[in-house]
Amino acid sequence: MMIRAREGIVLRCVEENDGFQEIEVCVEEKQAAAVVYTALTGCVKKGDRVLLNTTAEYLGLGTGGYSFVIANLNKTAGDLTGPGHIIKLRYTPMQAKCLAAEEQESEFHEIFKGFDSLKGRPVVAAPLHSILGPLCALVKKLRPGTKIGYVMTDGAALPVAFSKTVPELKEKGLLDVTVTSGNAFGGDLETVNFYTGIIAASEVAGCSLVVVGMGPGITGTGTKYGFTGVEQGYIIDGINTIGGLPVAVPRISFADSRKRHRGISHHSLTVLADIAKTKALVPLPVLETQRFEYIKNQIQEYDIEKKHLVVFNRGEKVFRAMEEYGLKTTTMGRGTEQDRDFFLTIGAAAEALLEFLS
């Protein structure tokens, strides 16, 4: 296993946010897009020589065609700053120190030591990053003032800065706090795992609703268990372990050409039927008759109702919320017109949450 590394020259900075630069580089006599995570490598400027990981761009992977800066060759020295001793990206050349919210040096350490239970508060287990925006928008519209936290796992993209959704939601007041757990990094709070990530969002940041799920970049292999979304199953179990109410949003589509993703995706069916060992609230949308019967047959075939609490809501309000807040969310490249049922499912989940939010 190797990476494909090449040197390049920075041509210009296209975009710059907290912890993130998108740049244009000249590499192998071609102009290309690249990403800099400034917490790892420092900032770069026009004319800098940079060492790039070009693997994803070379293979045509779904990262927007980006290469990633490994090092600024014009500035090879860097120093540690601030407290903390928890390491993320452990035992890799990019390992970095952070202050985890729960560690002994943290001002919040005693909160974690004294934590007992979430006392039934809802926590959403999301299977895809694209669920985050529409869900937050509808919850904020239906229950203004709800403080929402997002716990990003290390199931996909590790830097929260890679997400274009998160800064948009924060700018629009739809997302209040980010927590990066495991080897994910760059959130408002850092934690060692998603259990303490949920505790940090709810107890430290005071969020009444927490959404847990991976960043952009889910991976699948066309096999039953070979997809990163299996994490939704053990997140459900983890939420129950710490006394929360797991709300499992399924992945539903009738626009995907792949039969295994028709109706309730095989990913969600596998999670709910096989991976999760404990009970979750599973909100489903009321669809037009033929499609509604299709998903009800799937629920029956996989014995989902015997294991979980299934509830139905219409979900149409999600479209008004997305329009009101100017969200152009897509899933697998499809928007609300091309994949209406996917978004109705998110709307149904948000409506189901209302009775549990204080």
C-alpha positions as CSV (number, residue, x, y, z in Angstrom):
1,M,0.0,0.0,0.0
2,M,1.5,3.3,-1.1
3,I,0.4,6.9,-1.7
4,R,1.1,8.8,-4.9
5,A,3.2,11.8,-4.0
6,R,4.2,14.7,-6.2
7,E,5.7,18.2,-5.8
8,G,3.8,21.2,-6.9
9,I,3.9,25.0,-6.8
10,V,1.1,27.0,-5.3
11,L,-0.6,29.3,-7.9
12,R,-3.2,30.9,-5.8
13,C,-5.5,30.5,-2.8
14,V,-9.1,30.0,-3.9
15,E,-10.9,29.8,-0.6
16,E,-9.8,30.0,3.1
17,N,-11.8,29.1,6.2
18,D,-10.9,28.1,9.7
19,G,-8.4,25.3,9.4
20,F,-8.8,25.0,5.6
21,Q,-7.4,26.4,2.4
22,E,-8.4,25.4,-1.1
23,I,-5.6,26.2,-3.5
24,E,-4.6,25.9,-7.1
25,V,-1.3,24.2,-7.8
26,C,0.9,23.5,-10.8
27,V,1.8,19.8,-10.6
28,E,3.2,17.6,-13.3
29,E,2.9,20.7,-15.7
30,K,-0.9,20.8,-15.1
31,Q,-3.1,23.0,-13.0
32,A,-5.0,21.2,-10.2
33,A,-7.0,21.8,-7.1
34,A,-5.6,20.9,-3.7
35,V,-6.6,21.1,-0.1
36,V,-4.5,22.4,2.9
37,Y,-5.4,21.5,6.5
38,T,-3.6,24.4,8.2
39,A,-3.7,22.8,11.6
40,L,-1.4,20.1,10.3
41,T,0.8,21.9,7.8
42,G,0.4,25.6,8.4
43,C,-0.9,28.0,5.7
44,V,0.6,28.2,2.3
45,K,0.9,31.2,-0.1
46,K,1.5,31.8,-3.8
47,G,4.9,30.5,-4.9
48,D,5.4,27.9,-2.1
49,R,6.7,24.5,-3.0
50,V,4.4,21.8,-1.6
51,L,4.5,18.1,-1.4
52,L,1.1,16.6,-2.4
53,N,-0.7,13.4,-2.0
54,T,-2.3,13.0,-5.4
55,T,-3.7,9.5,-4.9
56,A,-7.4,10.4,-4.9
57,E,-7.1,12.7,-7.9
58,Y,-5.2,10.1,-9.8
59,L,-7.8,7.4,-9.1
60,G,-10.7,9.7,-9.7
61,L,-12.1,9.2,-6.2
62,G,-15.1,11.1,-4.9
63,T,-13.2,13.9,-3.1
64,G,-14.0,16.7,-5.6
65,G,-10.9,16.0,-7.6
66,Y,-8.6,17.3,-4.9
67,S,-5.0,16.5,-4.0
68,F,-3.9,17.1,-0.4
69,V,-0.9,19.0,0.9
70,I,1.4,16.8,3.0
71,A,4.0,19.5,3.7
72,N,5.0,23.1,2.8
73,L,8.5,22.6,1.6
74,N,9.2,26.3,2.1
75,K,8.4,26.0,5.7
76,T,9.3,22.7,7.2
77,A,9.5,23.6,10.9
78,G,6.4,23.8,13.2
79,D,5.8,24.0,16.9
80,L,3.2,22.7,19.3
81,T,0.9,25.2,20.9
82,G,-1.8,25.1,23.6
83,P,-2.7,22.4,26.2
84,G,-3.7,18.8,25.8
85,H,-1.9,15.6,25.0
86,I,-4.4,13.5,23.1
87,I,-3.1,12.4,19.7
88,K,-5.3,12.2,16.6
89,L,-4.2,10.5,13.3
90,R,-2.2,8.3,15.7
91,Y,1.0,6.7,14.6
92,T,0.9,8.3,11.2
93,P,3.3,10.9,9.9
94,M,0.5,13.5,10.3
95,Q,-0.3,12.7,14.0
96,A,-1.3,15.9,15.8
97,K,-1.9,16.9,19.4
98,C,-5.2,18.3,20.7
99,L,-7.0,19.0,24.0
100,A,-9.8,16.5,24.3
101,A,-12.8,17.8,26.2
102,E,-12.7,14.8,28.6
103,E,-9.0,14.6,29.4
104,Q,-7.5,15.6,32.8
105,E,-6.2,19.0,31.6
106,S,-9.6,20.1,30.3
107,E,-11.8,22.4,32.2
108,F,-14.7,20.0,31.4
109,H,-13.0,16.9,32.9
110,E,-15.2,16.9,36.0
111,I,-18.4,17.1,33.9
112,F,-17.4,13.8,32.3
113,K,-16.5,12.2,35.6
114,G,-19.9,13.2,37.0
115,F,-21.9,12.1,34.0
116,D,-24.6,9.6,34.7
117,S,-27.2,9.5,31.9
118,L,-28.7,11.4,29.0
119,K,-32.1,10.7,30.7
120,G,-33.9,9.8,27.5
121,R,-32.9,12.8,25.4
122,P,-33.0,12.1,21.6
123,V,-29.8,11.6,19.7
124,V,-29.9,11.1,15.9
125,A,-27.8,8.4,14.3
126,A,-27.3,9.6,10.7
127,P,-26.1,7.2,8.0
128,L,-25.0,10.0,5.5
129,H,-23.5,13.4,5.9
130,S,-26.1,14.8,3.5
131,I,-28.8,14.3,6.1
132,L,-27.3,16.9,8.4
133,G,-28.4,20.1,6.6
134,P,-32.1,19.4,5.9
135,L,-32.6,17.9,9.4
136,C,-31.1,20.9,11.1
137,A,-33.1,23.3,8.9
138,L,-36.5,21.7,9.6
139,V,-35.8,21.3,13.4
140,K,-34.8,24.9,13.6
141,K,-37.9,26.0,11.6
142,L,-40.4,23.8,13.6
143,R,-38.7,24.4,17.0
144,P,-36.9,27.7,17.0
145,G,-34.2,28.1,19.6
146,T,-33.3,24.4,19.6
147,K,-29.5,24.1,20.2
148,I,-28.1,21.5,17.9
149,G,-24.7,19.8,18.1
150,Y,-23.1,17.6,15.5
151,V,-20.7,14.8,16.5
152,M,-18.6,13.9,13.5
153,T,-17.2,10.4,13.7
154,D,-14.1,9.1,11.9
155,G,-16.1,6.9,9.6
156,A,-15.3,9.0,6.5
157,A,-13.5,12.4,6.1
158,L,-11.4,13.0,9.2
159,P,-11.1,16.8,9.0
160,V,-14.4,18.6,9.7
161,A,-12.9,21.4,7.6
162,F,-13.5,19.2,4.5
163,S,-17.3,19.5,4.9
164,K,-18.8,22.3,3.0
165,T,-22.1,21.7,4.8
166,V,-20.9,22.4,8.4
167,P,-19.6,26.0,7.8
168,E,-22.8,26.8,5.8
169,L,-25.0,25.6,8.6
170,K,-23.1,27.5,11.2
171,E,-23.1,30.7,9.2
172,K,-26.9,30.4,8.8
173,G,-27.5,29.6,12.5
174,L,-28.7,26.1,11.8
175,L,-25.9,24.3,13.6
176,D,-24.5,25.5,16.9
177,V,-21.6,23.2,18.0
178,T,-19.4,20.7,16.3
179,V,-17.5,17.9,18.1
180,T,-15.0,15.7,16.3
181,S,-14.5,12.3,17.8
182,G,-12.0,9.5,17.4
183,N,-9.5,10.4,14.8
184,A,-11.7,13.1,13.3
185,F,-10.4,16.5,14.1
186,G,-11.1,20.3,13.9
187,G,-14.4,20.6,15.7
188,D,-15.3,23.2,18.3
189,L,-14.6,20.4,20.8
190,E,-12.4,17.3,20.4
191,T,-13.2,13.9,22.0
192,V,-11.7,10.5,22.2
193,N,-14.8,8.6,20.9
194,F,-18.4,9.2,19.9
195,Y,-19.7,8.4,23.4
196,T,-17.8,11.3,25.0
197,G,-18.6,13.2,21.8
198,I,-22.3,13.0,22.6
199,I,-21.7,13.9,26.3
200,A,-19.6,16.9,25.2
201,A,-22.4,18.1,22.9
202,S,-25.2,17.6,25.4
203,E,-23.6,18.3,28.8
204,V,-20.7,20.6,28.0
205,A,-22.2,22.6,25.1
206,G,-25.8,22.3,26.3
207,C,-27.3,21.0,23.1
208,S,-30.9,19.7,23.4
209,L,-30.5,17.7,20.1
210,V,-27.3,15.9,19.0
211,V,-26.7,14.4,15.6
212,V,-24.0,11.7,15.2
213,G,-22.6,10.6,11.9
214,M,-19.7,10.6,9.6
215,G,-18.4,13.4,7.5
216,P,-18.4,13.4,3.7
217,G,-17.2,10.3,1.9
218,I,-19.1,7.1,2.8
219,T,-17.4,4.0,1.3
220,G,-19.3,0.9,0.1
221,T,-18.2,-2.3,-1.6
222,G,-21.5,-3.8,-2.8
223,T,-21.3,-6.4,0.0
224,K,-23.5,-6.9,3.0
225,Y,-21.1,-5.6,5.7
226,G,-18.5,-3.8,3.6
227,F,-19.6,-0.2,4.0
228,T,-18.5,2.4,6.5
229,G,-22.2,3.1,7.4
230,V,-22.2,0.0,9.6
231,E,-21.2,2.5,12.3
232,Q,-24.8,3.6,12.6
233,G,-25.6,0.3,14.3
234,Y,-23.1,0.6,17.1
235,I,-23.9,4.3,17.4
236,I,-27.5,3.2,18.1
237,D,-26.2,0.8,20.8
238,G,-23.9,3.5,22.2
239,I,-26.7,6.0,22.5
240,N,-28.7,3.4,24.5
241,T,-25.7,2.7,26.7
242,I,-25.5,6.3,27.9
243,G,-29.2,6.6,28.4
244,G,-30.3,8.5,25.3
245,L,-33.1,7.8,22.8
246,P,-31.6,6.7,19.5
247,V,-33.3,8.1,16.4
248,A,-32.1,6.1,13.4
249,V,-32.7,7.9,10.1
250,P,-32.8,5.3,7.3
251,R,-31.5,5.8,3.8
252,I,-34.4,5.7,1.4
253,S,-34.5,6.3,-2.3
254,F,-36.4,5.3,-5.4
255,A,-34.1,7.3,-7.7
256,D,-30.9,5.2,-7.3
257,S,-30.4,2.9,-10.2
258,R,-28.8,0.2,-8.0
259,K,-31.4,-2.3,-6.9
260,R,-29.7,-2.8,-3.5
261,H,-30.4,0.8,-2.7
262,R,-34.1,0.8,-3.8
263,G,-36.6,1.7,-1.1
264,I,-34.8,1.3,2.2
265,S,-31.2,0.8,1.2
266,H,-29.6,-2.5,2.0
267,H,-27.2,-0.4,4.2
268,S,-30.0,0.7,6.5
269,L,-31.7,-2.8,6.5
270,T,-28.4,-4.4,7.5
271,V,-27.8,-1.9,10.3
272,L,-31.3,-2.1,11.7
273,A,-31.8,-5.9,11.3
274,D,-28.2,-7.2,12.0
275,I,-25.8,-4.6,13.4
276,A,-27.8,-2.8,16.0
277,K,-28.4,-5.0,19.0
278,T,-30.7,-2.5,20.8
279,K,-33.9,-0.6,20.1
280,A,-34.2,2.7,18.1
281,L,-36.9,5.0,17.0
282,V,-37.1,4.6,13.2
283,P,-39.0,7.4,11.5
284,L,-40.3,6.6,8.0
285,P,-42.0,8.8,5.4
286,V,-45.6,8.4,4.1
287,L,-45.0,8.0,0.3
288,E,-47.3,7.5,-2.6
289,T,-49.1,4.1,-2.5
290,Q,-46.8,1.9,-4.5
291,R,-43.6,3.1,-2.9
292,F,-45.2,3.1,0.6
293,E,-46.2,-0.5,0.1
294,Y,-42.6,-1.3,-1.0
295,I,-41.0,0.0,2.1
296,K,-43.6,-1.5,4.4
297,N,-42.9,-4.9,2.8
298,Q,-39.2,-4.4,3.5
299,I,-39.9,-3.6,7.1
300,Q,-42.0,-6.8,7.4
301,E,-39.4,-8.9,5.5
302,Y,-36.6,-7.8,7.8
303,D,-38.6,-7.9,11.0
304,I,-37.7,-4.2,11.7
305,E,-40.9,-3.5,13.7
306,K,-40.2,-6.5,16.0
307,K,-36.9,-4.9,17.0
308,H,-37.4,-1.1,16.7
309,L,-40.2,1.4,17.1
310,V,-41.3,2.5,13.6
311,V,-43.3,5.7,13.2
312,F,-44.6,7.4,10.1
313,N,-44.8,11.1,9.2
314,R,-45.3,12.9,5.9
315,G,-42.1,15.0,5.9
316,E,-43.0,17.5,3.2
317,K,-42.1,20.5,5.5
318,V,-38.5,19.8,4.8
319,F,-38.7,21.3,1.4
320,R,-40.0,24.6,2.7
321,A,-37.3,24.7,5.3
322,M,-34.6,24.0,2.8
323,E,-36.0,26.7,0.5
324,E,-36.3,29.2,3.4
325,Y,-32.7,28.7,4.5
326,G,-31.3,28.5,0.9
327,L,-30.0,24.9,1.3
328,K,-29.1,23.2,-2.0
329,T,-28.2,19.8,-0.4
330,T,-27.7,16.8,-2.7
331,T,-27.3,13.1,-2.1
332,M,-25.2,11.1,-4.5
333,G,-25.4,14.1,-6.8
334,R,-29.2,14.3,-6.7
335,G,-31.2,17.2,-5.3
336,T,-34.8,17.5,-4.0
337,E,-36.4,17.2,-7.4
338,Q,-34.4,14.1,-8.4
339,D,-34.6,12.2,-5.1
340,R,-37.7,13.5,-3.3
341,D,-38.2,10.4,-1.1
342,F,-34.7,10.7,0.4
343,F,-35.5,14.2,1.7
344,L,-39.0,13.2,2.8
345,T,-37.3,10.7,5.1
346,I,-35.3,13.4,6.7
347,G,-38.4,15.5,7.1
348,A,-40.2,12.6,8.7
349,A,-37.3,12.2,11.2
350,A,-37.4,15.9,12.1
351,E,-41.1,15.8,12.7
352,A,-40.8,12.6,14.9
353,L,-38.2,14.5,17.1
354,L,-40.5,17.3,18.1
355,E,-42.3,15.5,20.9
356,F,-38.9,14.7,22.5
357,L,-37.3,18.1,22.4
358,S,-37.7,20.4,25.4
